[in-house]
């Protein structure tokens, strides 16, 4: 019997969820495997693995949501797991559609929170490690990154570790590119360092020296150099437009940059009310400026077949930005859709 843990690959909340759950399986002294999940192919892969797990396996998914596109694979995987005496616990704070909640709730222990109530790491901490101080602090980092840090502009994180940790996660995803095993290796080393971390470094306020580990420090410096040059490139070529009573800004972002970082940098540089960060893959991240509660990012994301939170959301264009023509088309499409939305 073993426990299989899947958490969202993309950010501090997912990685801190994994670190907390890693502490749980260590404490319970059970065999375990930590892996990372994301929307699309990675989730399909995870569900087909879960479908074939050995008798009595336990699965925990944290900080990752189900939607209608994943539902058939998820349902099949959990049913098959249950038939073989296994069980699945799913902890999340993304917005689920009703159909997914209705069909998965009888099959698994599904614990959902509102997006800004409890993050994935907090749900993991409360469910499994309620007595553990380090887990409580790791959960606070997840919360800082997902919910609290971006409430002020510019962001002033409560923990020195949050922002550099978010950057390292972005960097490792970048280095791995599409190599799932490489990504797992890089992120897992981070998870192990966090689950074993000295408590005073997790809660530390040393913003100049947040890391306690040479490898983390070295990787972080390399990331910073790359980030600076790519961010300047993006800010320099950004475009603003007005719709409704608002000023919007569009930036084309290299995938090494975290969309959160770029979004906030664009909002600051152009004093805009909301930002559209477009990646080469055609994915769009939408973020509003502090206090612009009247802008609903999830509503704007729907214009691009997406969704998310009111304060931040994402969608897609449906094509890649391979050349300047595609970039031009992307910008004009965003301007047109958003203008139509506010004039309707
Ligand atoms: Mn989260």
Boltz pocket constraint, residues with backbone or C-beta under 6 A from the ligand:
constraints:
  - pocket:
      binder: B
      contacts: [[A, 13], [A, 14], [A, 63], [A, 93], [A, 119], [A, 120], [A, 146]]
      max_distance: 6.0
